[in-house]
Structure formats: structure tokens, C-alpha cells
Amino acid sequence: MSDVTGTSKEAEDSNSSSSSSLSNKDADADADVDIGNNDAVIDSFGLLEIEGEGESESETRSDNNQGNTQRASVTHIQDNPTVREGRVAIASFLKNATCYDIIPVSSKVVVFDQSIPLRLSYYALVEHDTEAHSTSSGVASRGDVQAVPVWDPLCQCLTGIITVSDIIEVLKYGHKTNTLKEIMDKHSIASWRSLVSQLRRNPSLVDSLMQANVPGVKAAALQAEAQRNDNSKFICDDDDGQDEEEVISLGPDSTLYEACTMLQNYRIQWIPVLDAASQTCLGVMTHLEVLRYLVSEFREERRLFDQSIKSLGIGTFKFNGEKIISARPDTLLCDIIDSLIENHVSCVPIVDKNNRPITVYSAANITTPTAKSSIDMCMTLPVSYFLNIPTNGLGSGNSSDSEDNNNSIGANATSERVPQLFTCSCDETLQEIFVKFAETQVHRLISVDANGAIDGIVSLSDLLSYFLEREFESI
């Protein structure tokens, strides 16, 4: 494992910088915006006043006919010239900005050697994530470390990236086969990936590998089977017809539109930005990094984003007939992890007996267990144990109780970082959702109805993917 202090951006010739002239950026003094000032962020989108949340639906609509009506309404509003102009404006901005524009002038990039044990890589993720949040005030920080590039010292190149999602998969299959401890202790990042890759290509190797006493074969076989059923992250090698894992990456000259498109197409949350010539990792691109740049640099005088996210079809909602995955505080961590993997989601809202959200368990929270329990023992504990959710009063359904619960959560969160709950309404405008994401710096908002019950989830991926529709690719 190594910490690389990146100053590569400073070293590049400033004349060869790929910063583009942004088509929507004002040249006058109004373009100077303090990103730390909420009013400035609001003004940058042309919003003069926030009137608060719009009226929510009085009841959850799950009827199929109503869902069809809602989808027909979405199709109709997409034909609105103002809606189209708003999408074109953002898409054009993303196509004229590059990954280089987002890379800090000087920053630290954490890189792991592929030979380190999985347990050490997990602890390193915990250490760096804790360090990143040691001075955090409750919102996401630019220092969040949830994905780390992996370095092969022999070929002197990056061979991929290890993320909290990879750790979650090891926990799931290791726990299911009762081999978690030996996998974490006896496999390195490289050896585990090699084992899973072999079994993905040739499942018949299971028996011979078990006879050779290779640790974690059953778990690797389960993970390999899951990967065969979801081959979006693999490409076919033309030489031997075998599936090989693709090192998905971006270059500094790649546009933000290309970055968002790759994040969407591969259904991933992190992509390393590599300098091809030197194989230097300049940073890791995420939806949140794109949002930060968008709200700080985008300028638009016209009011193009006053439509509700419900009418635009942004987010996942019950009234569209879509399934919202949630869990109770007493749900075991192993079941939460199963839900994350099997449903291809990055978070599970934790709700009371009246379906009112209390907090959110996300993939990033997998770095929490070691602060309170051994990683080998944590899977059979309730999720409330790791999120500091109080057990008294949960599920009463009274609004006063919900407020007490929120206060208790904050009061109990002493040394550990507890995920804060940020909510929205499906009737809020696209403008208001942009502002809310900019202010909270989170990856998703939980939508609630008039009774405070969860009725949907709006993610940053949903928001940015809205501007990547095929009809706008010819801009």
C-alpha cells in the first residue's frame, strides 16, 4: 500500500491544459461564485428564492394504470421546449468540460499494492475513510476514500481498482460459505481476483482447486457464478475467446459527459483517471465530483429547471410501480449486504414500522464494523448496532418520535460516523434537487410522502443520467 501525493497536474505544461471554454459560463463578475456559500450555489442556477418543498402525494400510488398514466405524462413533458433546452444546456456543458478540469492542483491519491492481503486492504480503506471524516461536519468530504487504484509493481502499471463494493462481495460469499476469515487472511487482492477469474472462465476447476486446499474456493465459485450472470464489467479477449476483466479508466482529456456515460453504462460508481504515458493515477471520478464542478461552474440565466422530478421521470418511485428496497433496524447486516448485491443498489433505507425512514445504510458504511466489532463476527449483528440507532421508541409512527429518534441518532454518534438522512419530495423541482444535492454533498436523497413514509429514492446517478439520453448525443 502506498500514499502518492499527486502533483502531476502542476507538472503538466499549462499551455497544453485541456480546460475548455464552457458554453454556459458568464464572463462578467457574476461568474465569481463562492462554492461554500449556499446562496451563491442557488444563484448559479438562476433560482431567486426557494419556497420549500412542494406538496407531496397524500397517498402512495402503486396501481399499474396510474403508473402508466404517470409514464405517459413524463413522455409528454419531455416534448416541452423548455425541458429540452435545459437538458441540452447541461449536456453541452458536460461535453465541454474535461476530467482535467476537476482534478485538484495538488492532492493525495491512495494506491494499494496488489499483493497486500484482503484484510489489510479492508483496514486501509477504514483508516483512510476515517481520516477523511475526522474533521467532517456531517456532509460528504472530498477526501472520501471508498475506491483505491491497485498497482502491479512487476509490470509497473495499474491493474484495476478495489472498492467498498468489492469488500461487500467478499463478505457476502465468505459468510455464506463460512470461509470469510481464511479468505481475508490468506488471499491478497491479486490472488482473490485471479481465483474468481479462473472459476468464472472454467467452473469445472472447483474440485481440483479444493483438492489442492486453495482457500475460499466455494466462496470464489459463488462470486464467479454471479459475475457470469452479470458480464457488464467484462470484455472478450479475441485471442483466446476468454472473458477478461477490463480495466475501466478515463484519461485527463475525457469529457465529463463521457465520464457520466461510462459510470451509467458499466453501472459503477468510481472510475480512475489515468495518465496513459506514465500510468499515473490522477484521481478517481465519481458522480459527486461531477456535481461539485457543475454547481460551481455552470451558469444559466434562463429558468430551465422548474419542472418537478416526478414529471421528468427522475428517480425510482413506488407510484411508478418500481420496487423500493428498505429494511428495519433489527435486520442482520448479512441480509442488508445481500440486498445491496442482489438488487444492484448502493443503499438500503432503514425504516420504522410505519415505513418512515430513520437513516440509510450504504455500501460506504461497510468501513464501520471494525470500530465496534470484528469484521469476521459482524455479519450476524443487527444493522442498528453499526448505525447507532436507538432501540427505544422506534416504530411508534408519531412525528414527535421521529424527531426524537433523529436527535438520539446524532447524540449517540460520538466517535463513529453515522450516515445522515436527507429527504426530498417527488414534487420538488429539478432546480431544488440540484441545490439540495449541492448543499448536502450526498449520493442519494430519500423521497417521502405527506405522511413522512418513504415513496422513492433519487440518486446522483439518476440526476446526471437524465442528461445522457440518446436524443441529445448529437449535440
Disulfide bonds with the S-S distance in Angstrom:
Cys155-Cys157 2.42
